[in-house]
Amino acid sequence: MKTRSLVSAFFAFAFAVGSAALVAQSADKPAKVPSGLPPLPVPEDNPLTPEKIALGKLLYFDTRLSKDNTISCATCHDPKKSWAEETATSTGIKGQIGGRNSPTVINSAYTPVQFWDGRAASLEEQALGPIENPIEMGHDLDEVVAQLSKIPAYKEGFQKAFGTDVTKDGIAKAIASFERTVLSGNSAYDKMVVDRDRTALTEAQTRGMNLFGEAGCATCHTPPLFTNNRYYNAGVGMDKAEPDEGRKNVTGRKNDLGKFRVPTLREIAGTGPYFHDGSVKTLAGAVALMAAGGKDSPNRSFMLKAVGEAELDEADQRDIVEFLGALSGEVPDIEPPQLP
């Protein structure tokens, strides 16, 4: 059994100071941000309004955004499934199977770029991508605009939200506005950090938090959002005959081969299966893979190798799984709206 050091206490202290400071900054913001989260970033050209959020909610659940009226945003990012899905990869129109797992919408408002490979520069850009993707929703945006323009309730909704007719830009901004309200905070971890409640975490969760810091997990899964939004190659899927090239598809750089954006660990207990290809079914399995330093691969990131060198045993891994459960907090429970 390896020796535990004061590093554990240091990480717990660093988590607490960082998160508490960010919460204090958000106190005078108009958006309702759960305890433990930073101030909500909102673009200047798309301020949040109740009208945009209401319109975005309708669009988010509307299957008419897909060519055959079968797929909505909520199909792959289901509020009842931690705003993700339970399948390894997504299924689009005509039963087409995609190559990647749908990441959760939760706290995506804080992500500076979207998708596993970071190819979308904003939530607004991300909102439109799947609509025209041939294996996702497979529609034409001009046709979508024409269809929605024939629905009086949508025409009225766009006038209230933007003072315009139905537009592609409005669709993107409305969906993004709704998604910015999908936040998770006020977890047991946040109660420990923000409220200084020393009873908020169990003994196992406390051990897991210390191990999480000591082993270097927090370097990439940095509190309070539990991601640094950078890209790493963990070797996952790189042993396939035709591996997903990940970030390299966006940048064209060889050293980005197999790199994917670090996912948030908030609500991670409910967002399985895990990794960009959904290849690991359980959280325990995901922790075990990362504890091993990922999978051996020529371009595996050195950060993963360092985690492997921490030599986390099975008991350690169980404690980390327990700690990750403490990152589940309050998430909006949204029911599908009555569509016009």
VENMOUR-V222571 format. One record per residue. PSI is psi as a letter, one per 30 degrees, with the letter a starting at -180 (none if undefined). BURIAL is 1 if it has 16 or more other C-alpha atoms within 10 Angstrom, else 0. D_FIRST is the distance of its C-alpha to the first C-alpha in whole Angstrom. Layout:
BEGIN
psi-><PSI PSI>
burial-><BURIAL BURIAL>
d_first-><D_FIRST D_FIRST>
END
This chain:
BEGIN
psi-><k l k k a f e e e e e e e e e e e e e e e e e e f f e g k f k j k l k f l l k k k k k e g i k k l e e e e e e e e e e e g j f f f l e g h f k l e f e f i k f f h h h b l f l e l l k a l g g k k l f l k j l k f k g f f f j f l l l e g g f k f l e e e e e f e f e f k f g c f h l k e e e e e e e f f f j e e e e e e e e e e f g l a k l e e e e e e e e e e e f f f i k k a h l e e e e e e e f h j f g e k l e e e e e e e e e e e e f g e f e e i k l f f h k g g a k l j g f k f f g l e i l k f b f e f e f g k e f g k g k l k k l k f k g f f g g l l l l f g g f k e l e e e e e e e e f f g a k k k e g k k f e e e e e e f f h k a e e e e e e e e e e e f f g k b k k k j k k k l j k none>
burial-><0 0 0 0 0 0 0 1 0 0 1 1 0 0 1 1 0 1 1 1 0 1 1 0 0 1 0 0 0 0 1 0 1 1 1 1 1 1 1 1 0 0 0 0 0 1 0 1 0 0 1 1 1 1 1 1 1 1 1 1 1 1 1 1 1 1 1 0 0 1 1 1 1 1 1 1 1 1 1 0 0 1 1 1 1 1 1 1 1 1 1 1 1 0 0 0 0 0 0 1 1 1 1 1 1 1 1 1 1 1 1 0 1 1 1 1 1 1 1 1 0 1 1 1 1 1 1 1 1 1 1 1 0 0 1 1 1 1 1 1 1 0 0 1 1 0 0 1 1 0 0 0 0 1 1 1 1 1 0 0 1 1 0 0 1 1 1 0 0 1 1 1 1 1 1 1 1 1 1 1 1 1 1 1 1 1 1 1 1 1 1 1 1 1 1 0 0 0 0 1 1 0 0 1 1 1 1 1 1 1 1 1 1 1 1 1 1 1 1 1 1 1 1 1 1 1 1 1 1 0 1 1 1 1 1 1 1 1 0 0 0 0 0 1 1 1 1 1 1 0 0 0 0 0 0 1 1 1 1 1 1 1 1 1 1 1 1 1 1 1 1 1 1 1 1 1 1 1 1 1 1 1 1 1 1 1 1 1 1 1 1 1 1 1 1 1 0 0 1 1 1 0 1 1 1 1 1 1 0 1 0 1 0 0 0 1 1 1 1 1 1 1 1 1 1 1 1 1 1 0 1 0 0 0 0 0 0 0 0 0>
d_first-><0 4 7 9 13 16 16 16 19 21 20 21 24 25 25 28 30 31 31 33 36 36 37 40 41 42 44 47 47 49 47 45 41 38 36 33 35 37 41 42 43 47 49 52 54 53 53 51 54 55 57 55 52 54 56 52 51 54 54 50 51 54 54 57 55 55 57 57 57 53 51 50 47 46 46 42 41 42 41 41 38 36 39 37 38 36 37 35 38 41 45 48 52 53 50 48 45 43 40 38 36 38 36 36 39 37 37 38 41 38 38 40 40 40 39 36 38 39 43 44 45 45 45 49 49 46 48 51 49 48 52 53 50 52 49 48 51 54 57 59 58 62 63 60 62 65 64 63 66 68 66 67 64 62 65 65 62 62 65 63 60 61 65 65 66 63 61 58 57 57 55 52 53 53 50 48 49 48 45 44 44 41 39 35 34 34 31 28 26 30 31 28 28 32 33 30 30 26 27 27 23 22 18 17 19 18 14 15 18 15 13 16 17 14 14 18 19 21 23 25 25 26 27 29 31 27 29 30 33 32 32 29 29 26 27 28 31 32 32 35 39 40 37 37 38 37 38 40 42 43 43 44 41 39 36 36 36 33 32 33 32 29 30 30 27 29 30 28 27 31 32 30 31 29 29 33 34 32 30 27 28 26 23 20 21 22 19 17 20 19 15 16 18 21 24 25 28 30 30 27 26 24 22 21 20 18 16 15 13 11 9 9 8 11 10 10 13 15 15 16 19 20 20 22 24 25 27 29 32 36 38 42 43 46 48 50 54 57 58 62>
END
